[in-house]
């Protein structure tokens, strides 16, 4: 079987188990994502992403790996520079 253009391939379910494949597929603007194993299959061998989904609902500073937002204004300046960049590649 040959892979069609603009497709993402994964052995795990990109719907529920593999958060990285799910994000990658959407970020890359894939038209289709192919997968074989389910969320339960992945959890059975130790690849259980349930904790990631639980942490998304927790306030960033109170997560099991605390997150601290740095000054947003400086970060927005970098985005503004990118927006003005003449030779940027749009994703």
C-alpha positions as CSV (number, residue, x, y, z in Angstrom):
1,X,0.0,0.0,0.0
2,X,1.5,3.4,-0.9
3,X,0.9,6.5,1.2
4,X,-1.3,9.1,-0.4
5,X,0.0,12.7,-0.4
6,X,-0.8,14.9,2.6
7,X,-1.7,11.9,4.9
8,X,-0.4,11.0,8.4
9,X,0.2,7.4,9.4
10,X,0.2,6.1,12.9
11,X,0.1,2.7,14.6
12,X,-2.0,4.2,17.4
13,X,-5.4,5.8,17.3
14,X,-5.0,9.4,16.5
15,X,-8.5,10.0,17.8
16,X,-7.9,9.2,21.4
17,X,-4.5,7.6,22.3
18,X,-1.7,9.4,20.4
19,X,-1.9,13.1,21.3
20,X,1.3,13.8,19.3
21,X,0.0,12.1,16.1
22,X,-3.3,13.9,16.5
23,X,-1.7,17.3,16.8
24,X,0.8,16.6,14.1
25,X,-1.9,15.5,11.7
26,X,-3.9,18.7,12.2
27,X,-0.8,21.0,12.3
28,X,0.5,19.6,9.1
29,X,-3.0,20.1,7.5
30,X,-3.2,16.4,6.6
31,X,-6.3,15.5,4.6
32,X,-6.6,12.1,6.3
33,X,-5.0,10.3,9.2
34,X,-4.6,6.5,9.1
35,X,-4.3,4.5,12.3
36,X,-4.5,0.9,13.4
37,X,-4.5,0.5,17.1
38,X,-7.0,1.9,19.6
39,X,-6.6,4.0,22.7
40,X,-7.1,0.8,24.8
41,X,-4.4,-1.1,22.8
42,X,-1.9,1.7,23.4
43,X,-2.7,1.9,27.2
44,X,-2.3,-1.9,27.5
45,X,1.4,-1.6,26.6
46,X,2.1,1.5,28.6
47,X,1.3,4.3,26.2
48,X,-1.7,5.8,28.1
49,X,-2.3,9.4,27.3
50,X,-5.2,9.8,29.6
51,X,-3.1,11.8,32.1
52,X,-2.4,14.4,29.4
53,X,-6.1,14.9,28.7
54,X,-6.8,15.2,32.5
55,X,-4.0,17.9,32.8
56,X,-5.5,20.1,30.1
57,X,-8.4,20.8,32.4
58,X,-6.2,21.9,35.3
59,X,-5.1,25.5,35.8
60,X,-1.6,25.7,34.2
61,X,0.2,26.6,37.5
62,X,-1.4,23.7,39.3
63,X,-0.6,21.0,36.8
64,X,1.6,18.0,37.7
65,X,4.3,19.8,35.7
66,X,3.5,23.5,36.5
67,X,3.4,25.9,33.6
68,X,4.4,29.6,34.0
69,X,3.5,32.1,31.4
70,X,6.3,34.5,30.6
71,X,5.7,38.2,29.6
72,X,3.3,38.0,26.7
73,X,4.1,41.4,25.2
74,X,7.7,40.4,24.3
75,X,6.5,37.1,22.8
76,X,3.9,39.0,20.7
77,X,6.7,41.2,19.3
78,X,8.4,38.0,17.9
79,X,5.0,37.1,16.2
80,X,4.7,40.6,14.8
81,X,8.2,40.3,13.3
82,X,7.3,37.0,11.7
83,X,4.0,38.4,10.4
84,X,6.1,41.1,8.5
85,X,8.7,38.6,7.2
86,X,8.6,38.7,3.4
87,X,9.9,35.2,2.8
88,X,8.0,33.3,5.5
89,X,6.4,29.9,4.7
90,X,2.7,29.8,5.7
91,X,1.6,26.6,7.5
